Amino acid sequence: MKKIEAIIKPFKLDEVKSALAEVGIQGLTVSEVKGFGRQKGHTELYRGSEYTIDFLPKVKIEVVVPDDKCDKVVETILSSAKTGRIGDGKIFIVSIDEVVRIRTGERGEAAI
């Protein structure tokens, strides 16, 4: 199993969520996060003073999938979250050893 973590622009969340539903993803976790990469924040003007916003608002989507669905999910996120501009985000893929559903005690792919 793989855990796919995608950091995307907030306005792309609905599009990504809909695209994932179309490929059969039934559950995911979404968090509001802040950070920066190559984008390095931006400068704004407030009451005549210039200041830098280092941490930009992003959304982190987490989903655990069987190994055979990983590539399809990554491609789906790529195609639906991409704007072609700096700050589109990143996708991280991590191996998961075990999953346990708390309610039933199911383990492995049955618990996803």
C-alpha positions as CSV (number, residue, x, y, z in Angstrom):
1,M,0.0,0.0,0.0
2,K,1.0,3.6,-0.6
3,K,0.2,6.9,1.1
4,I,0.0,9.7,-1.4
5,E,0.4,13.2,0.0
6,A,-0.3,16.1,-2.4
7,I,0.3,19.7,-1.5
8,I,-1.8,21.8,-3.9
9,K,-3.2,25.3,-4.4
10,P,-6.4,25.7,-2.3
11,F,-8.6,26.7,-5.3
12,K,-7.8,23.4,-7.0
13,L,-9.2,21.2,-4.1
14,D,-12.7,20.7,-5.6
15,E,-11.3,19.8,-9.0
16,V,-8.9,17.3,-7.5
17,K,-11.5,15.8,-5.2
18,S,-13.9,15.3,-8.1
19,A,-11.2,13.7,-10.3
20,L,-10.2,11.3,-7.5
21,A,-13.9,10.3,-7.0
22,E,-14.1,9.5,-10.7
23,V,-11.2,7.0,-10.4
24,G,-12.7,5.3,-7.4
25,I,-11.1,7.0,-4.4
26,Q,-13.7,6.9,-1.6
27,G,-11.8,8.4,1.3
28,L,-9.2,11.1,1.8
29,T,-8.0,13.5,4.4
30,V,-7.6,17.2,3.7
31,S,-5.6,19.7,5.8
32,E,-5.1,23.4,5.4
33,V,-1.3,24.0,5.6
34,K,1.2,26.8,5.0
35,G,4.6,26.6,3.4
36,F,6.9,27.6,0.6
37,G,9.2,26.1,-1.9
38,R,10.8,27.7,-4.9
39,Q,7.9,30.2,-4.9
40,K,9.5,31.8,-1.8
41,G,6.3,33.7,-0.7
42,H,5.4,37.1,-2.1
43,T,5.4,40.8,-1.1
44,E,2.3,42.8,-0.3
45,L,1.5,46.4,0.4
46,Y,-0.6,47.2,3.5
47,R,-1.3,50.8,4.6
48,G,1.7,52.1,2.7
49,S,4.1,49.5,4.1
50,E,5.6,46.6,2.2
51,Y,5.9,43.3,3.9
52,T,6.7,39.7,2.8
53,I,4.4,36.8,3.3
54,D,6.8,33.8,3.6
55,F,4.3,31.0,4.2
56,L,1.7,30.7,1.5
57,P,-1.7,28.9,2.1
58,K,-1.9,25.4,0.6
59,V,-4.0,22.3,1.0
60,K,-2.6,18.9,1.8
61,I,-4.5,15.9,0.5
62,E,-3.7,12.4,2.0
63,V,-5.0,9.2,0.5
64,V,-3.9,5.6,1.1
65,V,-4.3,3.2,-1.9
66,P,-3.3,-0.3,-2.9
67,D,0.0,-0.4,-4.9
68,D,-1.8,-1.1,-8.2
69,K,-3.8,2.2,-7.9
70,C,-0.9,4.4,-7.0
71,D,0.2,5.5,-10.5
72,K,-3.4,6.2,-11.6
73,V,-4.1,8.3,-8.5
74,V,-0.8,10.3,-8.9
75,E,-1.6,11.0,-12.6
76,T,-5.1,12.1,-11.6
77,I,-3.8,14.5,-9.1
78,L,-1.2,15.8,-11.5
79,S,-3.7,16.5,-14.3
80,S,-6.3,18.1,-12.1
81,A,-4.1,20.2,-9.8
82,K,-1.7,21.6,-12.5
83,T,-2.0,25.2,-13.5
84,G,1.5,25.4,-15.1
85,R,2.6,28.2,-12.8
86,I,5.1,28.2,-10.0
87,G,3.6,27.0,-6.7
88,D,1.4,24.2,-8.1
89,G,2.7,21.9,-5.3
90,K,4.3,18.5,-4.8
91,I,3.2,14.9,-4.5
92,F,4.9,12.6,-2.0
93,I,4.5,8.8,-2.1
94,V,5.3,6.8,1.0
95,S,5.1,3.0,1.6
96,I,2.6,1.9,4.2
97,D,3.2,-1.3,6.1
98,E,-0.2,-1.8,7.7
99,V,-3.6,-0.2,8.0
100,V,-6.1,-1.1,10.7
101,R,-9.8,0.0,10.7
102,I,-10.5,1.0,14.3
103,R,-14.3,0.2,14.2
104,T,-14.0,-3.4,12.8
105,G,-10.4,-4.4,13.3
106,E,-10.0,-5.1,9.6
107,R,-6.4,-5.0,8.4
108,G,-4.5,-4.3,5.2
109,E,-6.3,-3.3,2.0
110,A,-9.7,-4.3,3.4
111,A,-9.2,-1.5,6.0
112,I,-8.6,1.2,3.4
